[in-house]
């Protein structure tokens, strides 16, 4: 069974060099200078964040097509449990 998409209201703000997306249960912060993504609870407690140099694009040849192998790594905040 595939669940139908539901409408999610997002509040989008810009704070200095960061763009913040906020839903009713989660905050996501994007650093527009580095591209680093971090996730927080609504009160602002960190859940997990992208590692420094956590995203890597490696050029590869897939048969006749040039493409990229993408890797993204995150650091989990110890002792945090987030369930939706």
C-alpha atoms as an extended CHARMM CRD file, in Angstrom:
* protein
*
        84  EXT
         1         1  UNK       CA              0.0000000000        0.0000000000        0.0000000000  PROA      1               0.0000000000
         2         2  UNK       CA              1.3230000000        3.4410000000       -0.9220000000  PROA      2               0.0000000000
         3         3  UNK       CA              0.3420000000        6.3300000000        1.3130000000  PROA      3               0.0000000000
         4         4  UNK       CA             -1.0850000000        9.4030000000       -0.3790000000  PROA      4               0.0000000000
         5         5  UNK       CA              0.9620000000       12.6070000000       -0.0330000000  PROA      5               0.0000000000
         6         6  UNK       CA             -0.3150000000       15.0770000000        2.5560000000  PROA      6               0.0000000000
         7         7  UNK       CA             -0.0310000000       18.8360000000        2.5070000000  PROA      7               0.0000000000
         8         8  UNK       CA              2.7200000000       20.1110000000        4.7970000000  PROA      8               0.0000000000
         9         9  UNK       CA              2.8190000000       23.7870000000        5.6400000000  PROA      9               0.0000000000
        10        10  UNK       CA              6.3530000000       25.1630000000        5.7210000000  PROA      10              0.0000000000
        11        11  UNK       CA              7.6070000000       28.4200000000        7.1270000000  PROA      11              0.0000000000
        12        12  UNK       CA             10.7640000000       29.5410000000        5.2900000000  PROA      12              0.0000000000
        13        13  UNK       CA             13.0000000000       32.2330000000        6.7620000000  PROA      13              0.0000000000
        14        14  UNK       CA             16.5050000000       33.5140000000        6.1700000000  PROA      14              0.0000000000
        15        15  UNK       CA             18.7950000000       34.1530000000        9.1310000000  PROA      15              0.0000000000
        16        16  UNK       CA             22.1570000000       35.5590000000        8.0370000000  PROA      16              0.0000000000
        17        17  UNK       CA             23.7810000000       32.9780000000        5.7680000000  PROA      17              0.0000000000
        18        18  UNK       CA             21.2430000000       30.2850000000        6.7150000000  PROA      18              0.0000000000
        19        19  UNK       CA             17.8520000000       29.3670000000        5.2810000000  PROA      19              0.0000000000
        20        20  UNK       CA             15.5020000000       27.7260000000        7.7930000000  PROA      20              0.0000000000
        21        21  UNK       CA             12.5350000000       25.5280000000        6.8300000000  PROA      21              0.0000000000
        22        22  UNK       CA             10.1200000000       24.8160000000        9.6660000000  PROA      22              0.0000000000
        23        23  UNK       CA              7.1620000000       22.4240000000        9.7370000000  PROA      23              0.0000000000
        24        24  UNK       CA              4.8700000000       21.5440000000       12.6250000000  PROA      24              0.0000000000
        25        25  UNK       CA              7.3640000000       18.9110000000       13.8780000000  PROA      25              0.0000000000
        26        26  UNK       CA             10.8350000000       19.6810000000       12.4960000000  PROA      26              0.0000000000
        27        27  UNK       CA             13.3180000000       22.4360000000       11.6120000000  PROA      27              0.0000000000
        28        28  UNK       CA             15.8530000000       22.1070000000        8.7930000000  PROA      28              0.0000000000
        29        29  UNK       CA             18.6850000000       24.5890000000        8.3970000000  PROA      29              0.0000000000
        30        30  UNK       CA             20.7330000000       25.0700000000        5.2170000000  PROA      30              0.0000000000
        31        31  UNK       CA             23.9720000000       27.0540000000        5.3040000000  PROA      31              0.0000000000
        32        32  UNK       CA             23.9520000000       28.8040000000        1.9130000000  PROA      32              0.0000000000
        33        33  UNK       CA             27.7260000000       29.3800000000        2.0060000000  PROA      33              0.0000000000
        34        34  UNK       CA             28.7680000000       25.7780000000        2.6870000000  PROA      34              0.0000000000
        35        35  UNK       CA             25.6670000000       23.7980000000        1.6590000000  PROA      35              0.0000000000
        36        36  UNK       CA             25.6800000000       22.0480000000        5.0560000000  PROA      36              0.0000000000
        37        37  UNK       CA             22.2720000000       20.7270000000        6.2040000000  PROA      37              0.0000000000
        38        38  UNK       CA             21.2560000000       20.3700000000        9.8820000000  PROA      38              0.0000000000
        39        39  UNK       CA             18.0690000000       19.0100000000       11.4670000000  PROA      39              0.0000000000
        40        40  UNK       CA             16.5520000000       20.2300000000       14.7590000000  PROA      40              0.0000000000
        41        41  UNK       CA             13.5130000000       19.7450000000       16.9650000000  PROA      41              0.0000000000
        42        42  UNK       CA             11.1110000000       22.7060000000       17.0200000000  PROA      42              0.0000000000
        43        43  UNK       CA             12.5920000000       24.0520000000       20.2870000000  PROA      43              0.0000000000
        44        44  UNK       CA             16.0210000000       23.9850000000       18.5700000000  PROA      44              0.0000000000
        45        45  UNK       CA             17.6700000000       20.8570000000       19.9900000000  PROA      45              0.0000000000
        46        46  UNK       CA             19.9990000000       19.3020000000       17.3790000000  PROA      46              0.0000000000
        47        47  UNK       CA             18.9850000000       15.9300000000       15.9230000000  PROA      47              0.0000000000
        48        48  UNK       CA             21.6840000000       15.4100000000       13.3190000000  PROA      48              0.0000000000
        49        49  UNK       CA             23.8640000000       17.4470000000       11.0140000000  PROA      49              0.0000000000
        50        50  UNK       CA             25.8430000000       16.8730000000        7.8800000000  PROA      50              0.0000000000
        51        51  UNK       CA             29.5110000000       16.1340000000        8.5410000000  PROA      51              0.0000000000
        52        52  UNK       CA             32.1020000000       18.6700000000        7.4100000000  PROA      52              0.0000000000
        53        53  UNK       CA             32.8940000000       17.6770000000        3.8330000000  PROA      53              0.0000000000
        54        54  UNK       CA             30.0520000000       15.1660000000        4.2700000000  PROA      54              0.0000000000
        55        55  UNK       CA             28.8770000000       15.3700000000        0.6800000000  PROA      55              0.0000000000
        56        56  UNK       CA             31.0260000000       14.0560000000       -2.1220000000  PROA      56              0.0000000000
        57        57  UNK       CA             30.4640000000       13.8540000000       -5.8530000000  PROA      57              0.0000000000
        58        58  UNK       CA             32.7340000000       11.3560000000       -7.6060000000  PROA      58              0.0000000000
        59        59  UNK       CA             32.7100000000       11.3790000000      -11.4270000000  PROA      59              0.0000000000
        60        60  UNK       CA             32.0540000000        7.9270000000      -12.9140000000  PROA      60              0.0000000000
        61        61  UNK       CA             31.4030000000        6.4860000000      -16.3580000000  PROA      61              0.0000000000
        62        62  UNK       CA             28.1620000000        4.4660000000      -16.5250000000  PROA      62              0.0000000000
        63        63  UNK       CA             28.3400000000        2.6100000000      -19.8260000000  PROA      63              0.0000000000
        64        64  UNK       CA             28.2530000000        5.5330000000      -22.3100000000  PROA      64              0.0000000000
        65        65  UNK       CA             27.1100000000        8.1970000000      -19.8450000000  PROA      65              0.0000000000
        66        66  UNK       CA             29.2410000000       10.3950000000      -17.6280000000  PROA      66              0.0000000000
        67        67  UNK       CA             27.5820000000       10.7150000000      -14.2200000000  PROA      67              0.0000000000
        68        68  UNK       CA             28.3990000000       11.0210000000      -10.5240000000  PROA      68              0.0000000000
        69        69  UNK       CA             28.4700000000        8.7480000000       -7.5130000000  PROA      69              0.0000000000
        70        70  UNK       CA             27.0230000000       10.7940000000       -4.6260000000  PROA      70              0.0000000000
        71        71  UNK       CA             27.8360000000       10.2310000000       -0.9500000000  PROA      71              0.0000000000
        72        72  UNK       CA             26.3500000000       12.1700000000        1.9720000000  PROA      72              0.0000000000
        73        73  UNK       CA             27.2950000000       11.5690000000        5.6260000000  PROA      73              0.0000000000
        74        74  UNK       CA             25.6110000000       12.8430000000        8.7950000000  PROA      74              0.0000000000
        75        75  UNK       CA             26.5480000000       13.0320000000       12.4700000000  PROA      75              0.0000000000
        76        76  UNK       CA             23.8140000000       11.8580000000       14.8370000000  PROA      76              0.0000000000
        77        77  UNK       CA             23.3980000000       13.6520000000       18.1500000000  PROA      77              0.0000000000
        78        78  UNK       CA             23.9460000000       11.0690000000       20.9150000000  PROA      78              0.0000000000
        79        79  UNK       CA             20.8910000000       10.0870000000       22.9180000000  PROA      79              0.0000000000
        80        80  UNK       CA             18.3670000000       11.6710000000       20.5590000000  PROA      80              0.0000000000
        81        81  UNK       CA             15.3900000000        9.7460000000       19.2730000000  PROA      81              0.0000000000
        82        82  UNK       CA             13.0600000000       11.3040000000       16.7370000000  PROA      82              0.0000000000
        83        83  UNK       CA              9.9400000000        9.5200000000       15.6280000000  PROA      83              0.0000000000
        84        84  UNK       CA              7.1510000000       10.7030000000       13.3560000000  PROA      84              0.0000000000
